[in-house]
Amino acid sequence: MSEPGWPADGAVHRAAAVVDLGAIERNCARLAAELEGGAALCAVVKADGYGHGAVRCARAALAGGASWLAVAAASEAAELRSELAAARLLVLGALTPAELDLALEVDADVAVWRRGFLELVRARGRALGRAPRVHVKWDTGMGRLGERDPHAVLGLVEAAAAAEDVELTGLWTHFATADEPGSEFFVTQLERFVPLADALRSAHPDLIVHAANSAATLVKSASHLDMVRCGVAVYGLDPFGVDPLARRLEPALELRSYVADVKAFEAGWSAGYGRTWRAPEPTRVGVLPIGYGDGVRRGLSNNADVLVGGRRRPVVGTISMDNVTIDLGVAPGVEPGAAAVLIGSQGGERIGAEEVAERLATINYEVTCGISPRVPREYVRT
Ligand SMILES: *Cc1c(COP(=O)(O)O)cnc(C)c1O
């Protein structure tokens, strides 16, 4: 019926993740301003900045008031170091010996929680002619990485402090349930951590004790200590999975595509693999050139809305690797080339990563991390 169209808004790509670096900067400024007792803000930019692009987001976070950057992997620290010569970097995760060498070569701080690993850090530091900075990790209840026994934690701290060839820099833990409103276990972990952390900070005045993720930072100032490690909130995503705006966070990412074609359907016609949707009555179907190969998960088949023409339009049919079909209804107005927003705002309507996550029974973190490398990241600054 209509001619295929090109993006009316001049978009170059079939799909793009548009990241507002101004929003990241403002989110960091807001978090940093509300920290208790001058605590430092460490922006967590692992997993390519939760899908937003690590280096660009790291720069924006530093401009907003973050003074540290954290990642999970040595390769991520190396990527940051190649662009950010002076930034303080912390690798949170487990490291193979080869990864440890890379982390030390790019002058990142590393986490330690086993005596044998501390010895390896010392040896590799000597071999590389550096005194590695270490953060002793105490597992106060996450049940993942870290030393569980407080006596062993104490022993590690004292061993690192006594060793000439490493620098004891931090003592830290991680919360399992800070994002659950009213969680008692969160309080239990905090109460376990703080007394020993305080005592060790008295003995080692330069020790940086840190525990809070975004959720803890937002709900409990007593968890701020010397530094907070905020990830999801930096990107304007709600750690509680509800509404970032209600927490005065600005979502930084929009996932956009466009209507590449519009076609009239008669009642009974189907769209997509497996014919999982059939038009109950005559309608018009729009085709967006974005699919699960871009990170629009197949679980959203017949189970999501997209904003087109300033209105919500339901996804109809099965999401393919490269295409999504939406029901535009019979009313005219949407022509090929119309902008489509899968995450973000248009015409007063908004679809958050939280909404997409809820449809998929997952969390907003996984939604933005899942936007694939095929989707170019474009940067704006508002
Ligand atoms: C990812 C991560 C964070 C950041 O968590 P958010 O919930 O995104 O703020 C903090 N600390 C550790 C150890 C992490 O792995």
The ligand as an SDF file (V2000), in Angstrom:
LIG
                    3D

 15 15  0  0  0  0  0  0  0  0999 V2000
   27.7330   -4.9200   40.0210 C   0  0  0  0  0  0  0  0  0  0  0  0
   28.2170   -4.6550   41.3810 C   0  0  0  0  0  0  0  0  0  0  0  0
   27.8920   -3.4620   42.0350 C   0  0  0  0  0  0  0  0  0  0  0  0
   26.9050   -2.4610   41.4720 C   0  0  0  0  0  0  0  0  0  0  0  0
   25.5850   -2.9040   41.7570 O   0  0  0  0  0  0  0  0  0  0  0  0
   24.3180   -2.0280   41.3380 P   0  0  0  0  0  0  0  0  0  0  0  0
   23.1820   -2.7650   41.9150 O   0  0  0  0  0  0  0  0  0  0  0  0
   24.3000   -1.9960   39.8530 O   0  0  0  0  0  0  0  0  0  0  0  0
   24.5260   -0.6810   41.9240 O   0  0  0  0  0  0  0  0  0  0  0  0
   28.4710   -3.2050   43.2700 C   0  0  0  0  0  0  0  0  0  0  0  0
   29.3120   -4.0990   43.8190 N   0  0  0  0  0  0  0  0  0  0  0  0
   29.6240   -5.2620   43.2240 C   0  0  0  0  0  0  0  0  0  0  0  0
   30.5480   -6.2120   43.9090 C   0  0  0  0  0  0  0  0  0  0  0  0
   29.0900   -5.5860   42.0080 C   0  0  0  0  0  0  0  0  0  0  0  0
   29.3980   -6.7500   41.4290 O   0  0  0  0  0  0  0  0  0  0  0  0
  1  2  1  0
  2  3  1  0
  2 14  2  0
  3  4  1  0
  3 10  2  0
  4  5  1  0
  5  6  1  0
  6  7  2  0
  6  8  1  0
  6  9  1  0
 10 11  1  0
 11 12  2  0
 12 13  1  0
 12 14  1  0
 14 15  1  0
M  END
$$$$
